[in-house]
Every structure is written in structure tokens, then in C-alpha cells.
Amino acid sequence: MGQTLTEKILSDHLVEGELEPGEEIGIEIDQVLTQDTTGTLVWLQFEALGLEEVQTELAAQYCDHQTYQFDFKNTDDHRFLRSAAGTFGAHFSRPGNGICHNVHKENFAAPGKTMLGSDSHTPTPGGLGELAIGSGGLDVAVAMGGGAYYIDMPEVVNVRLEGELPEWATAKDVILEMLRRLSVKGGVGKVLEYTGPGVETLSVPERTTITNMGTELGATSSIFPTDEKTKDYLARQGREDAFEEVGPDEDAEYHDEIVVDLSELEPLIAEPSMPDNVVPVREAAGQDVEQVMIGSCTNGGYEDILPAAKMLEGREIDKKTEMIVAPGSKQASEMLARDGWAAELMAAGVNFSESTCGACIGIGHVPASDSVSLRTFNRNFEGRSGLEDDNVYLCSPEVAAAAALAGEIVDPRDLADELGDLDAPGFELPDAYDGSKADLIAPDEAVDDGLVKGPNIGDVPLKDPLDSKLEGPTLLKMEDNITTDHIIPATQDILMYRSNIPKLSEFTLSRVDESFADRALESDGGFLVAGENYGQGSSREHAALCPMFLGVEGVLAQSFARIHKANLFNFGLLPLEIDEDTYAKIEQGDDIEIVDDVAEAVRSGQEEFTIRVNDDWEATGHLDASAREREILADGGKLSHTKKQYEQE
Ligand code: F3S
């Protein structure tokens, strides 16, 4: 039986397991990517592993999320990241040089490679045939140290593209159509592999718009085969050497197939406040638009901005509308400036932002209250723009530019009819991507100033191996559905301490009980007790790391959210499931003792643990963990576990 492209790349990199959907596999990672909000912890963890040099073929550190440096802590983070990249051998992209996925696509993405990145849109380079997966920072740190990345083997779905895009329909409409059909959950546990005759009609930047937003479908990754278009794009970037032909076998078998006829697509738009709320633009037409933004890792390329610039050339945007272009990379900004398009856009009434995520995460350009903002971004979750009850629509640059001209949502085809002289701009690549690389610092160009840690950068705590005896008080009893936001709030004033674990830990569970952190530190050990679905929400590792720093030994809950449970293993906290009666009976302050020889029991695969409460009554806790998770837990978490492995080698 033939293999899919995904299976081929995975087989080439397989170090453990078999390629059976749902089975855990370990793969070798070629490239890693981190950005500024996740990178500081990644490097602190890498430092804690005791390694001197990055072991992957390539590592790249970008500064894109908080480039405005509104607090010295951001600037300190960036300086630390520069010094860490230089010390350990990673490329460093200065703040303002662009969004990680754009800069990576331009400079490093390569067919047939595996990549791991601590950002959710890491799969973007799938448009060049690279299998790229987003993960937690700790996984990235371990991969940089040469460790395998473990993941459940995804199902591979064939997305067959047929036909060719008509005028005014774009790659953004392809992925919006996928979202319309499959919803934001449609890709979970899957790799979406694009095939069919429609592939060769799309350039690499169009493909990366599609692979980028595979994340909104929940997909593990999205990937295209490579062809002449890939070779051509790499040549224009001056990287033809990176080309390799990769693709599925002709008789490859897929788990499922979806057919998209490109020729049937029309301009689409995602209405507030979900990326899968997709309708044809003509159905949303007529609403006033106060803000238009072109940018982000989805549509921030030179080629994405060019169609809008052509549409706006010699015209002015509507008087009640503001329009901002935030190029995805400085390469794009510089080229737009050199060839005069930046001036055309400015003359039309457009303002330029530095190349940053910025408004995509609510940093700057917050929409006015009770107004419509049209953006070429990938997410419009309520409140993400920085305004709680916002009205953010997602669309292509063409639809965005049409709205800026009309001052309202309009199907660009209708606007073209009305204006009479507005041609479909098409999608073209520049002859050569000739931006400077001054802001991209290679490891051999690094400033040799050691690791520079400002006052807000602390060390990462390492946990000792699990004790044979675990005992301590019930530090906090919580209800059902405690989220990672309850455990560590993600507000700006708190998250700026993400590289300072002692300080950040002071906020642990403060939304549930303000005195928690003090009590936990004082008691030097203890347990958390919770109802159903403990740790739901984001994959935030700090929600396990901070309780660990405060000395929490384990969590007894009726059930755990999947990712948080994995994080509890990764940071050495024992997650035991308890039944409803036990939960009801345990009170805050009760003394808990795990009667078994815990370290031994965890390693040996024991599933039932005896919990003695107040030396008075006993209950059973259930440990559901794979052999690998048990070893990690017993060694004191993934960092200690990995460090031990390195020391044994
Ligand atoms: Fe940045 Fe938004 Fe993309 S935060 S990485 S531009 S999804």
C-alpha cells in the first residue's frame, strides 16, 4: 500500500511506535521555532537541561507578539532571547522583523522536514511540504535538546482541490470554505493533506494561507506536496537549494476525502465571533465598517498586500473608515517601500504598523465600541481584538480593501461593477524577494555577551524525583470546570511575569482564593482537590508549573482536561481521579496521605492508589497514565526526566 506524504515524512523521522491512527509515536524534529511570549520559558527550560548547544538542524527565535515594548519587562525578554539564541546556537529575529511564521517561511521552511513550534500557527510552512506541528514550550525545549516529540498518530485526510480560482476568489476563501464545511472542530486529530489538480494553480504564499488556518479547523497540521511552484518560490527567495520533491504515492490511502472545487468559490467572510461563521460576502454586505486591517501570519505577505495596494492606487478610502496595514514581515514592508506601493497605500489614507502580531492579540488598534472591524487575520474570537463585545469579521485582502473604499462590507465584484474601472488585482509574486536580512541574526553572527537576564527573568525550578511517601494538607477544594485561567490568569499585568516563575506563582489560583499561594508555600507540600474537568481551557504550561513551584504534590479530581493532565505529568504532579463520594467527603484542610510507595507504584504501572484522609478514612484514587508518562512523573517531570536521560547517554 502506498503512503501519504504525511506518512512518508513521519516514517523518515520515526524513532518509536507505529503509524497507526491513535497510537503514540515518537518523531525526530529537524527544525524548531519559538516566539517571544513562549520563548523565554523554552530557553530557561533548555538551560535547565544542562545542554550547551541546540541539537536540531535549525532553531529560530522570533520576537513578534509584544514588539511594542511597552514595559521594560518586554524589552528585557527580547534581550534575553537574543542572548539565549546566541549562546545556544539559534537564529534570532529582532523585534519588528516580522511574525514568526512569515519570517520562517521566507528564510527556513524546507520540504520534507519536521518542525515543532511553540505557537499555534506553526503548521504554516506546510505550504512548502514541511510537516510542522504546534506544541507546548517544554516539548520544544526537549526537541531542541535532541529528544523525540511524542504525539498520537493523526488520521490523514485528503483534501482534493479541483479547478482554478475565479477572479476575486482567493486562497483565503479556500480555507474559509473549509471552515464553513467542517467547523472549528473538523480537523481535530487530523493532518489535512492537499492534493489534486487544483494544487498547481496555487503559489506557495497562497498555500501557506491555507495551511496557516488549518489551525482554526483544529488540525494537527496541514501540508501540500511540492512542485515547480515550490521550486520557483524558493528560487525567488534565493533558497533553491532547499527544494526537494515530496508528495504522496499514487496509491496512497487516506482516512477520508474532501473535494473542493476552486472554480466554484466566491468571496467569503467569517462573521463574528468564530472563524467558522462563514457566509458569502454578499450576504453580509451593507454594514458600515469603521476599521480595516490587513496583516497577520495569514495574509501579511508582500503578495497579500499587493492586491489591496493595486485596488487602492489613485483612490482614497472612505472618510468614516480607518485602514491599517501591518505587514507580516519586514521583508514585505521593505519591498513595498522600495517599489512604491507603500507610498500608494499611504496616499490612499492607509497607516502602516510595524511588522508584528499586534492587533491580532489585542495589542494596539482596538476597534471602537459598537463598530465593525474587517481583518485579514485568522481568528475573531470574542474579545481577542481587545474590545469585549467586538464585531470582527475575517476576509481576504481584496474584500478588506473593497470595504475600505466603500466604507461598508461589499462584495468586491459588486464594487467593481459600480466603479467601472476596478480590475481584479490577481495574485502575483515579485521577481525576487530582495529584502535585507539585517534583522535576522545567524548563530555565527551572534553578539557574544552570555546569557543576559534582567530582573524579571528567573530560573526554572526543577522538581526532585517522586518520593515514596506523599502527604500533606488539602490546600484548596475547588468545584467543577476549573480552567487554566483560574489557575494562572492570562491578563497582561500577570502574564508579563511568565519568565519569572517565583513572581508569577504568587497569582496561582488567586481567582479562587487570594491567600492560596502564601498558604501553599507555608505548608511546603499538599494537594489540590477538584470536581469534574479540572484544568480545561488553554494548554498553558504555567498552570502546572506554578503549583509545582509552590510545592503542590498532586491533584485529586473527579476528572481532568486532557492537555492539562499531560502538563501535570510534565511538571511532576500526581493526577489521581477520585469518585463523587470521595470528592464530596474531603474538606479543605484535611490531611491526605497516599499510603502506597508512590514512586515504586507509579513506575510499576499500578492504577489504584489508597488515599488516607485525616488518618481516619480511606478512599481510592485512580492513575490513568501511559508507561512513558509514568516514567516522566516518577522522575519529577519532563525536564528532570529528560535531563536524566541525557546524563545516562
Ligand atoms: Fe501572531 Fe496572530 Fe499569527 S498572534 S502568530 S499573527 S495568529
Boltz pocket constraint, residues with backbone or C-beta under 6 A from the ligand:
constraints:
  - pocket:
      binder: B
      contacts: [[A, 64], [A, 65], [A, 99], [A, 100], [A, 101], [A, 119], [A, 121], [A, 296], [A, 297], [A, 298], [A, 356], [A, 357], [A, 360], [A, 361], [A, 378]]
      max_distance: 6.0
